[in-house]
Amino acid sequence: MGNVGQGLTLAALLTGLMTGCAADKDEADAASKAPGSSTATAKVAQRGGSLGASGSACELPVTFDIAEFWKAKAVDAEEESAGTGDLADLADALLRQGPVTMACEIDAKPAGKIGFLRVWTGEPGATDARAVLEAFVAAEQGASGARYSTVKLGDGTGTEVEYVTTSELLEETKKEHALAVTTSEGPVVLHLGGMDTAEHEAMLPAYELAKSTLRTTDG
């Protein structure tokens, strides 16, 4: 499997290894940051570059700014999941979620955080952004408490969701955010996860920067 698949697997391993570092965060702390808590106070990160346009690290149906020091790389899902066996199956499971496939991975580690901002794309069709996002969340194991809202973007609107995922193995709950828009080339989902809720909160300014600058490339 290629470097992207290896990176994804390493990220999953890091999540498990670093869980002990967050052992002092009790369930009350996690609950206080569950869906429904405000993200309005999240700051916008300092711009480090842009993605989506021709010649950028990831060519996409949308463009947006990424935070300073974050590193982006394109993901070729077909190449990464090619072949047979457990590794190919694992790559396919990691790279496809509901109606969309991972197209770009933006790593926070160069900025001193543990997590990724990922871009997922789908095939053109009549499905609206809300339906795409609902299917995306439904396909994520352990997802619950989803709260959807319509958000105004620079050249239109999209749908945003805040939810939590619970790992039965780790007995840990963490916050997630995702944003979906539709374009003539198909739907696009921007997702922010993180090692845990604390890391997620620390990375929200990067997500807010991407959201506030996101534009479709239609027309």
C-alpha positions in Angstrom: 0.0 0.0 0.0 1.2 3.5 -0.8 2.4 6.3 1.4 -1.1 7.7 2.0 -2.4 4.3 3.2 0.6 4.0 5.5 0.0 7.5 6.8 -3.6 6.7 7.5 -2.7 3.5 9.3 0.0 5.4 11.3 -2.6 8.0 12.3 -4.9 5.3 13.6 -2.1 3.8 15.6 -1.1 7.2 17.0 -4.7 7.7 18.2 -4.5 4.5 20.2 -1.0 5.2 21.6 -1.7 8.7 22.6 -5.0 7.9 24.4 -3.0 7.4 27.6 -1.8 11.0 27.4 -5.5 12.1 27.6 -6.4 9.7 30.4 -6.9 12.6 32.9 -9.8 14.0 30.7 -12.9 12.6 32.4 -16.3 12.0 30.8 -17.6 15.3 32.1 -15.0 17.1 30.1 -16.0 15.3 27.0 -19.7 15.9 27.6 -19.2 19.6 28.1 -17.9 19.7 24.5 -20.6 17.6 23.0 -22.8 18.8 20.1 -24.7 21.9 21.1 -21.7 23.7 22.6 -20.9 26.9 20.8 -18.2 27.1 18.1 -18.8 30.8 17.5 -15.8 31.8 19.6 -13.4 29.7 17.5 -10.7 31.9 16.0 -9.7 31.7 12.4 -6.2 30.4 11.9 -3.5 32.3 10.1 -3.4 31.5 6.4 -0.6 29.3 5.1 -1.7 28.8 1.5 -4.7 27.6 -0.6 -5.9 24.4 -2.1 -8.2 23.3 -4.9 -7.0 25.4 -7.9 -5.1 23.8 -10.7 -1.4 23.4 -9.7 -2.1 23.2 -6.0 -1.3 20.2 -3.8 -4.9 19.0 -4.2 -7.0 19.9 -7.3 -10.7 20.0 -6.2 -14.1 21.2 -7.2 -13.7 23.9 -4.4 -10.9 26.2 -3.3 -10.1 27.2 0.3 -7.3 28.5 2.5 -5.4 26.2 4.8 -3.7 27.1 8.1 -0.1 28.0 8.4 2.3 25.0 8.6 -0.4 22.4 7.8 0.7 20.1 5.0 -1.6 18.9 2.2 -1.3 16.0 -0.1 -3.6 14.5 -2.7 -5.1 11.0 -2.1 -5.6 8.6 -5.0 -8.2 6.2 -3.5 -8.2 3.8 -6.4 -4.5 3.4 -6.3 -4.3 3.1 -2.5 -7.1 0.4 -2.3 -5.9 -1.5 -5.4 -5.0 -5.2 -4.9 -6.4 -7.8 -2.6 -6.0 -8.8 1.0 -6.5 -7.2 4.4 -4.4 -4.1 3.6 -6.4 -3.3 0.5 -9.7 -3.8 2.4 -8.4 -1.6 5.2 -7.4 1.1 2.8 -10.8 0.9 1.0 -12.6 1.2 4.4 -10.5 4.3 5.4 -10.8 6.0 2.0 -14.5 5.7 1.4 -17.3 6.9 3.6 -20.9 6.8 2.5 -21.3 8.5 -0.9 -17.8 10.2 -0.9 -14.2 9.2 -1.3 -11.2 10.9 0.2 -9.4 13.2 -2.2 -7.1 15.3 0.0 -5.5 15.0 3.4 -4.2 18.0 5.3 -1.9 17.1 8.2 -1.8 19.2 11.4 1.4 17.6 12.7 3.7 20.2 11.2 1.7 22.8 13.2 2.2 20.8 16.4 -1.3 19.1 16.5 -2.5 15.6 16.0 -5.2 15.3 13.4 -6.3 15.9 9.9 -8.6 18.1 7.9 -9.8 15.9 5.1 -11.6 16.5 1.8 -14.0 13.9 0.4 -15.6 14.1 -3.1 -18.5 12.2 -4.8 -20.0 11.7 -8.1 -22.3 14.3 -9.7 -26.0 13.8 -9.1 -29.2 15.3 -7.7 -28.5 14.6 -4.0 -28.3 17.8 -2.0 -25.6 18.7 0.6 -27.8 17.8 3.6 -28.5 14.3 2.3 -24.8 13.8 1.4 -23.7 14.8 4.9 -26.3 12.7 6.6 -25.1 9.6 4.7 -21.5 10.5 5.5 -22.2 10.7 9.3 -24.4 7.5 9.1 -21.4 5.6 7.6 -19.1 6.6 10.5 -18.9 4.0 13.2 -20.0 5.2 16.6 -21.4 8.5 15.4 -24.3 10.1 17.4 -25.8 13.4 18.4 -25.6 14.9 15.0 -26.8 18.5 14.7 -27.1 20.0 11.2 -27.3 23.6 10.2 -27.3 25.6 6.9 -24.2 27.8 6.5 -23.6 30.8 4.3 -20.5 30.5 2.1 -18.9 33.1 -0.1 -20.8 32.0 -3.3 -23.7 30.0 -1.9 -24.7 27.8 1.0 -23.8 24.5 2.4 -24.7 22.2 5.3 -22.6 21.8 8.4 -22.8 19.1 11.1 -21.4 18.8 14.6 -21.5 15.3 16.2 -19.6 13.0 18.4 -18.1 9.5 17.8 -17.7 7.0 20.6 -15.1 4.2 20.6 -16.3 1.2 22.4 -12.8 -0.2 22.5 -11.3 2.9 24.1 -14.5 3.9 25.9 -13.9 7.5 24.7 -16.0 10.1 23.0 -14.7 12.9 20.8 -16.2 15.7 18.8 -16.2 16.0 15.0 -17.2 18.7 12.5 -18.0 18.3 8.8 -19.2 20.7 6.0 -20.8 19.7 2.7 -21.4 21.6 -0.5 -22.6 20.5 -3.9 -20.9 21.4 -7.2 -21.4 20.6 -10.8 -18.6 18.0 -10.4 -20.3 16.4 -7.4 -20.5 16.9 -3.6 -17.6 17.9 -1.5 -17.3 17.2 2.2 -14.7 18.9 4.4 -14.2 16.9 7.7 -12.2 17.7 10.9 -11.5 15.0 13.3 -8.7 14.8 15.8 -7.1 12.5 18.3 -9.6 13.6 20.9 -11.9 16.5 21.7 -9.1 18.6 23.1 -7.1 18.3 19.9 -10.2 18.8 17.8 -10.9 22.1 19.7 -7.3 23.2 19.1 -7.7 22.6 15.4 -11.0 24.3 15.0 -9.4 27.6 13.9 -8.0 25.8 10.8 -11.4 24.4 10.0 -13.0 27.9 10.4 -10.4 29.3 8.0 -11.2 26.7 5.4 -15.0 27.2 5.9 -14.8 31.0 5.7 -12.8 31.0 2.5 -14.4 28.0 0.7 -15.6 28.7 -2.8 -16.8 26.3 -5.5 -15.0 26.3 -8.9 -18.2 26.1 -10.9 -18.5 28.3 -13.9 
